[in-house]
Structures are given as structure tokens and as C-alpha cells.
Amino acid sequence: MNVWKSTLVGLPLMLQGCLASSSPLPAIVEVRNARTGLPVADAAVRTTGGNMFIPPRSLLAPPTSAWANPAGGRVHTGEDGAANLLLAGSRPNELTVTAAGYPPLHLTLEAQKTNVRGALEWTEGRRSPIEDTWAGPKLEVRVHTTPEM
């Protein structure tokens, strides 16, 4: 009897942690110099698709949510400061942008099934207090799913 009560109480709590299945969402990331507005070529853009599950999946089975697809990726911007990438749809995605002479830019994107939020407008992302004292140039990014803004 106690097992049934525990199951009935625990089941709704476990189901709240479930995420919908994830599929790749094509997107475009643009990187520019925050001061001049000029595109930054050869910036490294890294993404990590969110696998929201606590505790780690390896400790409990079965998992309550599907793995992010893709789990992550890395691209470099072209001369125009833009690059095509795949985000994990229906998941939060961590974005890190690095380029020579700039502090790293960190940002969390909210990828839906067909669009992405978090950087529709130019943003400088999150920085540590040490990076905020940086006197040199900073990066800005925007991410969207359509070729034209």
C-alpha cells in the first residue's frame, strides 16, 4: 500500500522534469565588434544543447527526457561575421563565442521548435566581473532562424 502511495505522489513530480523530444534547429549566428559594429571573422562559436535532468542520467534509469539533438557543435564565422549552426530544438542552448583580442561571450539561448529566443537583437551576453573591467573591444552576437533580419 505504501508503495502505491509513494508512486502516486512521486509520479507527477517526475513527469514535471520531462522535456519534449529535441530535433536540430538550423540557425544563423552573427558576430560583430560592439564598438564599431564591424563583423568579426573567424570567431569560434560553440554550442551545447541542454540535457535537463537532475540527477545525472547515469545514476537513474530510465531517463525522463530525451537527449538533446544535437548535443553541441562548433563553427567559425566567415568574413561577413556570420555562420550557420544547428541548435538543439525545444531546449536551452549554451552559446560561447571566442575571438582573438576579445573576452569570451557567454549566452543562453531558448530554442523552440521553429525559432530561437535570447539573442534576436544584438547582445553582449553574460560576463564575469573580471571581464567587465576589460578596456578593449567586446563582442556582440545575434542569433536567428531566418536568412534576413
Secondary structure, DSSP 8 states (H G I E B T S, - for coil): -HHHHHHHHHHHHHHHT------EEEEEEEEEETTT--B-TT-EEEEEE----SS-TTTSSS-SS---SS-EEEEE--TTSEEEEEEETTEEEEEEEE-TTS--EEEEEEE-SS-EES-SS-B--B--HHHHT--S--EEEEEESSS--
